[in-house]
Amino acid sequence: MHYKELDTPALLIDRERMIKNIIDMQAYADRHNTALRPHTKTHKMPEIALLQLQHGACGIAVAKVGEAEVMAQNGLTDIFIANEIVGAQKLERIAQLAKKGIKITFGVDDPCQVLEAEAVFSNYGVSVGALVEIEVGENRSGIIEQQDFLCLLDAFKTCSFLRFEGIFSHDGNSYRAENIDELKAISKGAQQRTISFAKAAEQYGMPCKTVSYGATPTFMNEVEILPGITELRPGTYVFMDTAQANAIGTLQRCAATVLATVISKPTAQRTILDVGAKGLTMQRRTVGICSAPGVGTIYEYPEAHLDSVFDEHAILYHQQFHDSVKIGDKCRIIPVHICPVCNLYDKAYLISGDEVIKELDIACRGKLQ
């Protein structure tokens, strides 16, 4: 079927663009002799995760235990939860995955998390790995002071069931870089800081098996990867979005769009589409190299942007678009930030050219725990 025969709103994935993104990122990792561990919180689809593995990825990253469980049920066996895990309930679920033979690791940044995990895993008699998160400028979670890092390593030394596997970092502040030079400087600084903690661990008698680093805008701009980084962990690259597209200067890598219908033209300038915050989110990016106009861009009219959204309506004030469409016409929207958009749909439609070739189950949708 032609994709315009689909009811709207609908999430579309361009197969050729997606495959190119997967191949190119794997080639980038290969050139730098690093493993590639895609962060699947972007697409939340086991079928695409398996495709990334088929093209050379070493495993996957997820954001939540629920995502790990779904991915494991669908044949993914090497999973890193790139987040701090707190609470016996979640740790018990991780233990159950380990008992099934899944190679599962997760993030920590405080000794209390280490000791709690050790207690749970000892009860289950399973050995599970953990990576320490290092804060590198995003001002989110992660170790900041080296002394705190050494105290955390001391906690690992008391454990028999929780293994220290290494460290990971994420330079999300690169999204706010004003230009390519600043982006590259942020990346270099983040890598140097990450590697310095890896060296500190080695000097402390606890060498890192994994030194994992991630952020899509840096990798899409092919920054230099420094020796000592063993693993790259991008997510958004698989689909891209207008924010990521602006960081590389082209929309041609954007594989995901939302199909919408023109439902009203109430004035000589205003056009209304049948998808709003519940199908696109209200997220904007207004600062730095990833800044993007509006809350979405019209695929067929890249100079036309959504001015605002209500729950179920998108509002445009763009004369050429308004005058070129009639009520009932369909168009595609490139979201500003694709990751939360995927979480709003039960399924996506894989298209090749204009043809729908497959339905994809967004199986990790809503797996927030």
ChimeraX attribute file (.defattr): number of C-alpha atoms within 10 A of each C-alpha:
attribute: neighborCount
match mode: 1-to-1
recipient: residues
	/A:1	10
	/A:2	12
	/A:3	19
	/A:4	18
	/A:5	10
	/A:6	16
	/A:7	11
	/A:8	16
	/A:9	20
	/A:10	22
	/A:11	25
	/A:12	23
	/A:13	23
	/A:14	21
	/A:15	20
	/A:16	15
	/A:17	19
	/A:18	21
	/A:19	18
	/A:20	14
	/A:21	21
	/A:22	22
	/A:23	15
	/A:24	15
	/A:25	25
	/A:26	22
	/A:27	15
	/A:28	18
	/A:29	22
	/A:30	14
	/A:31	10
	/A:32	16
	/A:33	14
	/A:34	20
	/A:35	20
	/A:36	28
	/A:37	29
	/A:38	29
	/A:39	28
	/A:40	26
	/A:41	22
	/A:42	23
	/A:43	26
	/A:44	25
	/A:45	23
	/A:46	23
	/A:47	17
	/A:48	19
	/A:49	23
	/A:50	18
	/A:51	13
	/A:52	24
	/A:53	18
	/A:54	10
	/A:55	14
	/A:56	18
	/A:57	21
	/A:58	16
	/A:59	20
	/A:60	26
	/A:61	26
	/A:62	25
	/A:63	23
	/A:64	21
	/A:65	25
	/A:66	20
	/A:67	26
	/A:68	28
	/A:69	20
	/A:70	18
	/A:71	25
	/A:72	20
	/A:73	13
	/A:74	15
	/A:75	13
	/A:76	20
	/A:77	19
	/A:78	18
	/A:79	24
	/A:80	25
	/A:81	23
	/A:82	27
	/A:83	22
	/A:84	19
	/A:85	23
	/A:86	15
	/A:87	11
	/A:88	14
	/A:89	12
	/A:90	17
	/A:91	20
	/A:92	16
	/A:93	15
	/A:94	26
	/A:95	23
	/A:96	16
	/A:97	21
	/A:98	21
	/A:99	15
	/A:100	10
	/A:101	11
	/A:102	21
	/A:103	18
	/A:104	22
	/A:105	22
	/A:106	25
	/A:107	26
	/A:108	25
	/A:109	24
	/A:110	19
	/A:111	17
	/A:112	13
	/A:113	17
	/A:114	25
	/A:115	17
	/A:116	16
	/A:117	26
	/A:118	25
	/A:119	17
	/A:120	21
	/A:121	24
	/A:122	15
	/A:123	11
	/A:124	15
	/A:125	15
	/A:126	18
	/A:127	18
	/A:128	24
	/A:129	17
	/A:130	25
	/A:131	27
	/A:132	28
	/A:133	27
	/A:134	29
	/A:135	21
	/A:136	25
	/A:137	19
	/A:138	16
	/A:139	11
	/A:140	13
	/A:141	16
	/A:142	24
	/A:143	20
	/A:144	16
	/A:145	11
	/A:146	14
	/A:147	10
	/A:148	14
	/A:149	22
	/A:150	15
	/A:151	13
	/A:152	22
	/A:153	20
	/A:154	14
	/A:155	19
	/A:156	20
	/A:157	13
	/A:158	12
	/A:159	18
	/A:160	15
	/A:161	20
	/A:162	25
	/A:163	17
	/A:164	24
	/A:165	20
	/A:166	21
	/A:167	26
	/A:168	29
	/A:169	28
	/A:170	28
	/A:171	26
	/A:172	21
	/A:173	18
	/A:174	27
	/A:175	24
	/A:176	19
	/A:177	21
	/A:178	15
	/A:179	14
	/A:180	17
	/A:181	10
	/A:182	15
	/A:183	24
	/A:184	20
	/A:185	14
	/A:186	22
	/A:187	29
	/A:188	18
	/A:189	15
	/A:190	25
	/A:191	25
	/A:192	17
	/A:193	18
	/A:194	24
	/A:195	22
	/A:196	14
	/A:197	23
	/A:198	24
	/A:199	16
	/A:200	16
	/A:201	19
	/A:202	12
	/A:203	10
	/A:204	12
	/A:205	10
	/A:206	18
	/A:207	15
	/A:208	21
	/A:209	13
	/A:210	18
	/A:211	23
	/A:212	27
	/A:213	26
	/A:214	24
	/A:215	22
	/A:216	25
	/A:217	30
	/A:218	25
	/A:219	20
	/A:220	20
	/A:221	14
	/A:222	14
	/A:223	16
	/A:224	13
	/A:225	22
	/A:226	13
	/A:227	12
	/A:228	18
	/A:229	22
	/A:230	19
	/A:231	22
	/A:232	29
	/A:233	23
	/A:234	24
	/A:235	22
	/A:236	22
	/A:237	25
	/A:238	28
	/A:239	24
	/A:240	30
	/A:241	28
	/A:242	29
	/A:243	27
	/A:244	28
	/A:245	23
	/A:246	17
	/A:247	28
	/A:248	19
	/A:249	14
	/A:250	11
	/A:251	19
	/A:252	11
	/A:253	22
	/A:254	24
	/A:255	25
	/A:256	29
	/A:257	27
	/A:258	25
	/A:259	24
	/A:260	27
	/A:261	21
	/A:262	20
	/A:263	18
	/A:264	16
	/A:265	18
	/A:266	9
	/A:267	9
	/A:268	11
	/A:269	14
	/A:270	16
	/A:271	25
	/A:272	23
	/A:273	26
	/A:274	21
	/A:275	26
	/A:276	22
	/A:277	18
	/A:278	15
	/A:279	25
	/A:280	30
	/A:281	22
	/A:282	20
	/A:283	16
	/A:284	16
	/A:285	18
	/A:286	13
	/A:287	12
	/A:288	19
	/A:289	24
	/A:290	24
	/A:291	21
	/A:292	24
	/A:293	18
	/A:294	21
	/A:295	26
	/A:296	32
	/A:297	25
	/A:298	20
	/A:299	20
	/A:300	12
	/A:301	14
	/A:302	13
	/A:303	12
	/A:304	21
	/A:305	24
	/A:306	22
	/A:307	15
	/A:308	16
	/A:309	24
	/A:310	14
	/A:311	14
	/A:312	15
	/A:313	21
	/A:314	25
	/A:315	21
	/A:316	24
	/A:317	18
	/A:318	18
	/A:319	13
	/A:320	12
	/A:321	19
	/A:322	20
	/A:323	13
	/A:324	8
	/A:325	14
	/A:326	15
	/A:327	14
	/A:328	12
	/A:329	13
	/A:330	21
	/A:331	19
	/A:332	22
	/A:333	27
	/A:334	27
	/A:335	32
	/A:336	28
	/A:337	24
	/A:338	26
	/A:339	19
	/A:340	19
	/A:341	23
	/A:342	25
	/A:343	23
	/A:344	17
	/A:345	19
	/A:346	15
	/A:347	18
	/A:348	21
	/A:349	21
	/A:350	22
	/A:351	21
	/A:352	16
	/A:353	12
	/A:354	11
	/A:355	15
	/A:356	20
	/A:357	15
	/A:358	13
	/A:359	13
	/A:360	18
	/A:361	17
	/A:362	20
	/A:363	20
	/A:364	24
	/A:365	21
	/A:366	15
	/A:367	16
	/A:368	11
	/A:369	10
